[in-house]
Amino acid sequence: MSRLYSEIVTNCFPDLFPANQSVYNNASLYPTIVTAASADHFLEVMMLFENLNTTWRLVFPDTAIYLYDIGLTEPQRLKVA
């Protein structure tokens, strides 16, 4: 499955992933994911992280994921730390 996903990503973003370079084996081509969340949207960002960890990381295992805290509660901060 992960190789098929890699082919889909490569075909969808040809400018980012040249045909002569394998996305699957080239960590320097991995995208960086940046998002932000407040306390009201904590559940959504946790679902996003779960989705990324079960799908995206199959293809891009070393992808950097950044979450900007724009109003999380202290217990929520501890869960995403």
Backbone hydrogen bonds, N-H to C=O, Kabsch-Sander energy under -0.5 kcal/mol:
donor,donor_aa,acceptor,acceptor_aa,energy
5,Y,1,M,-2.5
6,S,2,S,-2.2
7,E,3,R,-2.1
8,I,4,L,-2.2
9,V,5,Y,-2.6
10,T,6,S,-2.6
11,N,7,E,-2.4
12,C,8,I,-2.1
13,F,9,V,-1.7
16,L,13,F,-0.9
17,F,13,F,-1.8
21,Q,18,P,-2.0
23,V,21,Q,-0.6
26,N,22,S,-0.5
26,N,23,V,-0.9
27,A,25,N,-0.6
29,L,26,N,-2.0
30,Y,27,A,-1.4
33,I,64,A,-2.8
34,V,32,T,-0.5
35,T,66,Y,-2.3
37,A,68,Y,-2.1
39,A,71,G,-1.5
41,H,38,S,-1.4
42,F,39,A,-1.2
45,V,41,H,-1.9
46,M,42,F,-2.2
47,M,43,L,-2.1
48,L,44,E,-2.2
49,F,45,V,-2.4
50,E,46,M,-2.1
51,N,47,M,-2.5
52,L,48,L,-2.9
53,N,49,F,-2.5
54,T,50,E,-1.5
55,T,51,N,-1.7
56,W,51,N,-0.7
57,R,52,L,-2.6
58,L,55,T,-1.4
59,V,55,T,-0.6
59,V,56,W,-1.4
60,F,56,W,-2.7
63,T,60,F,-1.7
66,Y,33,I,-3.1
68,Y,35,T,-2.8
69,D,67,L,-0.5
70,I,37,A,-2.5
70,I,68,Y,-0.8
77,R,73,T,-2.5
78,L,74,E,-2.1
79,K,75,P,-1.4
80,V,76,Q,-1.5
81,A,77,R,-1.1
